[in-house]
Amino acid sequence: MKYLKQINEMNNNYDYIIANIKNKYNHNIVLDMYTKEIEEWTDKGIEWYEKNNNGEAQEIILDKIINWYNDKYDIMDTETENEIREKLKQEFSFLY
């Protein structure tokens, strides 16, 4: 029980979660994911997409990252997920 409490406390620490995510998804990986996702939405390029989008590609990338974390650790509640989503947008500004 003592160790479970420690794991829960570590995983509720946003910086700890972001660090774990960045170990798996660095800037280049996330940018590549974003670029490939945009290609699924349009053939007019990133510039066109960024001027004419509703954030669909960004949300898909954020969902993939958060789902990976939840699949691996299975402990992120809705409040934490929302906070991590915002921190990821700050970390990867192109996911605004």
N, CA, C and O of each residue as an XYZ file, in Angstrom:
384
protein
N       0.824     -1.190      0.000
C       0.000      0.000      0.000
C       0.872      1.259      0.000
O       0.545      2.250     -0.653
N       1.975      1.208      0.734
C       2.878      2.343      0.807
C       3.398      2.715     -0.585
O       3.474      3.893     -0.934
N       3.751      1.700     -1.374
C       4.296      1.959     -2.702
C       3.227      2.452     -3.665
O       3.509      3.284     -4.527
N       2.014      1.955     -3.530
C       0.916      2.416     -4.372
C       0.662      3.901     -4.137
O       0.435      4.652     -5.085
N       0.699      4.322     -2.883
C       0.509      5.736     -2.565
C       1.617      6.575     -3.198
O       1.341      7.642     -3.745
N       2.854      6.113     -3.135
C       3.969      6.848     -3.735
C       3.796      6.952     -5.249
O       4.027      8.009     -5.837
N       3.392      5.860     -5.867
C       3.177      5.887     -7.321
C       2.062      6.861     -7.666
O       2.205      7.634     -8.613
N       0.970      6.849     -6.938
C      -0.136      7.772     -7.203
C       0.293      9.220     -7.017
O      -0.081     10.081     -7.813
N       1.069      9.498     -5.984
C       1.546     10.859     -5.755
C       2.467     11.306     -6.883
O       2.370     12.445     -7.338
N       3.351     10.436     -7.340
C       4.255     10.783     -8.437
C       3.470     11.031     -9.717
O       3.787     11.957    -10.463
N       2.475     10.237     -9.977
C       1.738     10.347    -11.214
C       0.751     11.507    -11.209
O       0.287     11.919    -12.273
N       0.424     12.035    -10.055
C      -0.414     13.223     -9.996
C       0.418     14.491    -10.068
O      -0.142     15.587    -10.110
N       1.720     14.373    -10.085
C       2.621     15.495    -10.254
C       2.737     15.765    -11.749
O       3.272     14.941    -12.491
N       2.243     16.902    -12.187
C       2.183     17.210    -13.619
C       3.565     17.196    -14.271
O       3.717     16.721    -15.396
N       4.558     17.710    -13.575
C       5.907     17.726    -14.151
C       6.438     16.315    -14.370
O       7.114     16.042    -15.362
N       6.127     15.430    -13.444
C       6.531     14.026    -13.580
C       5.875     13.394    -14.804
O       6.523     12.677    -15.566
N       4.589     13.665    -14.984
C       3.859     13.111    -16.122
C       4.422     13.661    -17.429
O       4.654     12.901    -18.369
N       4.644     14.970    -17.497
C       5.188     15.583    -18.710
C       6.572     15.014    -19.011
O       6.885     14.740    -20.169
N       7.395     14.835    -17.997
C       8.738     14.266    -18.205
C       8.648     12.855    -18.777
O       9.410     12.504    -19.678
N       7.729     12.045    -18.265
C       7.538     10.698    -18.797
C       7.072     10.738    -20.249
O       7.537      9.963    -21.084
N       6.170     11.630    -20.529
C       5.671     11.768    -21.909
C       6.796     12.201    -22.834
O       6.938     11.665    -23.933
N       7.601     13.173    -22.396
C       8.688     13.673    -23.252
C       9.783     12.634    -23.456
O      10.509     12.697    -24.448
N       9.916     11.683    -22.539
C      10.862     10.588    -22.756
C      10.442      9.740    -23.950
O      11.288      9.216    -24.673
N       9.150      9.609    -24.152
C       8.618      8.820    -25.265
C       8.409      9.681    -26.512
O       8.701      9.254    -27.629
N       7.906     10.888    -26.307
C       7.531     11.783    -27.410
C       8.326     13.083    -27.314
O       7.883     14.043    -26.684
N       9.500     13.109    -27.941
C      10.258     14.355    -27.947
C       9.697     15.298    -29.018
O       8.768     14.942    -29.743
N      10.257     16.479    -29.107
C       9.751     17.509    -30.025
C       9.682     17.001    -31.461
O       8.674     17.200    -32.140
N      10.731     16.356    -31.923
C      10.769     15.890    -33.315
C       9.711     14.825    -33.594
O       9.093     14.826    -34.659
N       9.506     13.936    -32.661
C       8.495     12.889    -32.835
C       7.103     13.503    -32.911
O       6.309     13.144    -33.779
N       6.808     14.429    -31.999
C       5.488     15.052    -31.982
C       5.288     15.889    -33.244
O       4.206     15.871    -33.832
N       6.304     16.610    -33.658
C       6.191     17.398    -34.890
C       5.943     16.496    -36.093
O       5.135     16.825    -36.961
N       6.627     15.369    -36.147
C       6.417     14.417    -37.236
C       4.990     13.855    -37.205
O       4.343     13.728    -38.244
N       4.513     13.526    -36.015
C       3.134     13.041    -35.880
C       2.147     14.094    -36.377
O       1.192     13.781    -37.089
N       2.392     15.340    -35.994
C       1.525     16.454    -36.380
C       1.524     16.644    -37.895
O       0.467     16.804    -38.505
N       2.696     16.627    -38.487
C       2.814     16.805    -39.937
C       2.080     15.694    -40.679
O       1.359     15.957    -41.642
N       2.260     14.465    -40.235
C       1.583     13.336    -40.880
C       0.072     13.420    -40.703
O      -0.683     13.070    -41.611
N      -0.364     13.878    -39.547
C      -1.806     14.013    -39.315
C      -2.398     15.092    -40.216
O      -3.499     14.926    -40.740
N      -1.680     16.187    -40.399
C      -2.154     17.248    -41.297
C      -2.297     16.707    -42.715
O      -3.250     17.043    -43.419
N      -1.361     15.876    -43.130
C      -1.438     15.278    -44.463
C      -2.701     14.436    -44.632
O      -3.190     14.267    -45.749
N      -3.228     13.912    -43.534
C      -4.487     13.169    -43.590
C      -5.687     14.106    -43.782
O      -6.718     13.700    -44.316
N      -5.544     15.355    -43.345
C      -6.648     16.302    -43.407
C      -6.664     17.116    -44.699
O      -7.732     17.497    -45.179
N      -5.488     17.383    -45.261
C      -5.430     18.215    -46.457
C      -4.158     17.932    -47.238
O      -3.164     17.456    -46.689
N      -4.209     18.232    -48.525
C      -3.007     18.131    -49.357
C      -2.476     19.516    -49.704
O      -1.608     19.659    -50.565
N      -3.006     20.538    -49.027
C      -2.615     21.923    -49.306
C      -1.473     22.423    -48.431
O      -1.048     23.569    -48.579
N      -0.970     21.600    -47.532
C       0.185     21.979    -46.729
C      -0.143     22.492    -45.344
O      -1.289     22.792    -45.010
N       0.918     22.579    -44.549
C       0.780     22.992    -43.148
C       0.270     24.424    -43.035
O      -0.615     24.708    -42.228
N       0.829     25.330    -43.846
C       0.427     26.734    -43.744
C      -1.070     26.892    -43.983
O      -1.753     27.603    -43.247
N      -1.576     26.222    -45.021
C      -3.003     26.309    -45.313
C      -3.805     25.733    -44.156
O      -4.785     26.329    -43.710
N      -3.383     24.570    -43.676
C      -4.104     23.926    -42.581
C      -4.156     24.840    -41.361
O      -5.216     25.013    -40.759
N      -3.018     25.423    -40.993
C      -2.976     26.245    -39.786
C      -3.847     27.495    -39.898
O      -4.290     28.025    -38.880
N      -4.096     27.968    -41.099
C      -4.984     29.116    -41.295
C      -6.454     28.717    -41.333
O      -7.319     29.543    -41.043
N      -6.752     27.479    -41.682
C      -8.128     27.071    -41.960
C      -8.627     25.906    -41.123
O      -9.620     25.277    -41.488
N      -7.975     25.601    -40.018
C      -8.353     24.409    -39.251
C      -9.204     24.747    -38.046
O      -9.356     25.907    -37.664
N      -9.752     23.700    -37.461
C     -10.497     23.804    -36.205
C      -9.783     23.062    -35.078
O     -10.375     22.785    -34.034
N      -8.516     22.745    -35.294
C      -7.729     22.068    -34.275
C      -7.882     20.555    -34.249
O      -7.507     19.905    -33.273
N      -8.435     19.993    -35.327
C      -8.663     18.548    -35.341
C      -7.363     17.759    -35.241
O      -7.261     16.841    -34.428
N      -6.380     18.099    -36.046
C      -5.107     17.367    -36.038
C      -4.421     17.503    -34.681
O      -3.868     16.533    -34.161
N      -4.456     18.687    -34.117
C      -3.832     18.912    -32.816
C      -4.487     18.041    -31.747
O      -3.795     17.430    -30.933
N      -5.806     17.983    -31.746
C      -6.522     17.187    -30.753
C      -6.233     15.700    -30.908
O      -6.124     14.974    -29.920
N      -6.112     15.256    -32.151
C      -5.797     13.842    -32.386
C      -4.420     13.500    -31.818
O      -4.248     12.454    -31.193
N      -3.445     14.378    -32.032
C      -2.093     14.136    -31.508
C      -2.107     14.152    -29.983
O      -1.508     13.284    -29.347
N      -2.780     15.124    -29.399
C      -2.872     15.184    -27.931
C      -3.552     13.927    -27.391
O      -3.113     13.365    -26.387
N      -4.618     13.487    -28.051
C      -5.307     12.273    -27.621
C      -4.389     11.054    -27.689
O      -4.382     10.228    -26.777
N      -3.618     10.943    -28.765
C      -2.704      9.803    -28.907
C      -1.680      9.781    -27.776
O      -1.397      8.729    -27.204
N      -1.130     10.948    -27.461
C      -0.116     11.030    -26.407
C      -0.726     10.688    -25.047
O      -0.165      9.893    -24.293
N      -1.852     11.278    -24.745
C      -2.507     11.040    -23.455
C      -2.983      9.591    -23.356
O      -2.872      8.974    -22.296
N      -3.505      9.052    -24.439
C      -3.935      7.649    -24.421
C      -2.754      6.712    -24.206
O      -2.878      5.704    -23.509
N      -1.608      7.041    -24.801
C      -0.414      6.229    -24.559
C      -0.082      6.216    -23.069
O       0.170      5.159    -22.490
N      -0.084      7.398    -22.453
C       0.245      7.490    -21.030
C      -0.764      6.699    -20.197
O      -0.387      5.939    -19.305
N      -2.035      6.886    -20.496
C      -3.071      6.174    -19.741
C      -2.989      4.667    -19.937
O      -3.223      3.908    -18.997
N      -2.663      4.228    -21.138
C      -2.507      2.790    -21.382
C      -1.330      2.223    -20.597
O      -1.386      1.100    -20.096
N      -0.266      3.013    -20.497
C       0.929      2.537    -19.807
C       0.767      2.582    -18.282
O       1.181      1.653    -17.587
N       0.168      3.657    -17.763
C       0.085      3.846    -16.320
C      -1.330      3.746    -15.760
O      -1.505      3.462    -14.575
N      -2.344      3.974    -16.597
C      -3.753      3.792    -16.247
C      -4.160      4.513    -14.961
O      -4.819      3.927    -14.102
N      -3.776      5.761    -14.830
C      -4.107      6.458    -13.584
C      -4.487      7.921    -13.767
O      -4.693      8.607    -12.766
N      -4.591      8.429    -14.967
C      -4.854      9.851    -15.162
C      -6.364     10.117    -15.096
O      -7.125      9.612    -15.922
N      -6.788     10.915    -14.106
C      -8.197     11.282    -14.016
C      -8.482     12.454    -14.964
O      -7.563     12.998    -15.576
N      -9.731     12.830    -15.080
C     -10.138     13.861    -16.042
C      -9.478     15.199    -15.755
O      -9.027     15.875    -16.680
N      -9.415     15.586    -14.502
C      -8.790     16.864    -14.140
C      -7.310     16.871    -14.522
O      -6.811     17.839    -15.095
N      -6.623     15.792    -14.200
C      -5.207     15.683    -14.541
C      -5.025     15.665    -16.048
O      -4.120     16.310    -16.576
N      -5.878     14.933    -16.738
C      -5.792     14.866    -18.196
C      -5.946     16.251    -18.817
O      -5.199     16.607    -19.728
N      -6.899     17.023    -18.337
C      -7.096     18.382    -18.866
C      -5.882     19.268    -18.605
O      -5.477     20.046    -19.469
N      -5.311     19.147    -17.422
C      -4.127     19.931    -17.088
C      -2.934     19.508    -17.944
O      -2.184     20.359    -18.423
N      -2.756     18.217    -18.138
C      -1.659     17.714    -18.967
C      -1.851     18.158    -20.412
O      -0.883     18.517    -21.083
N      -3.076     18.137    -20.892
C      -3.374     18.598    -22.256
C      -2.912     20.052    -22.431
O      -2.298     20.388    -23.444
N      -3.200     20.897    -21.463
C      -2.786     22.299    -21.538
C      -1.266     22.433    -21.467
O      -0.674     23.235    -22.190
N      -0.647     21.658    -20.606
C       0.818     21.709    -20.494
C       1.486     21.201    -21.765
O       2.535     21.715    -22.153
N       0.908     20.213    -22.414
C       1.454     19.730    -23.680
C       1.327     20.796    -24.768
O       2.210     20.928    -25.616
N       0.248     21.543    -24.746
C       0.085     22.647    -25.713
C       1.158     23.710    -25.499
O       1.638     24.312    -26.459
N       1.529     23.937    -24.258
C       2.610     24.885    -23.965
C       3.960     24.319    -24.398
O       4.795     25.031    -24.955
N       4.157     23.042    -24.137
C       5.420     22.381    -24.450
C       5.642     22.280    -25.973
O       6.748     22.491    -26.470
N       4.573     21.957    -26.683
C       4.622     21.822    -28.141
C       3.694     22.882    -28.722
O       2.520     22.617    -28.984
N       4.227     24.081    -28.922
C       3.391     25.231    -29.272
C       2.575     25.036    -30.546
O       1.532     25.670    -30.709
N       3.024     24.179    -31.444
C       2.280     23.947    -32.678
C       0.989     23.157    -32.421
O       0.154     23.038    -33.318
N       0.818     22.621    -31.220
C      -0.424     21.918    -30.867
C      -1.441     22.840    -30.208
O      -2.500     22.392    -29.769
N      -1.123     24.108    -30.141
C      -1.947     25.128    -29.491
C      -3.316     24.636    -29.215
O      -4.138     25.372    -28.670
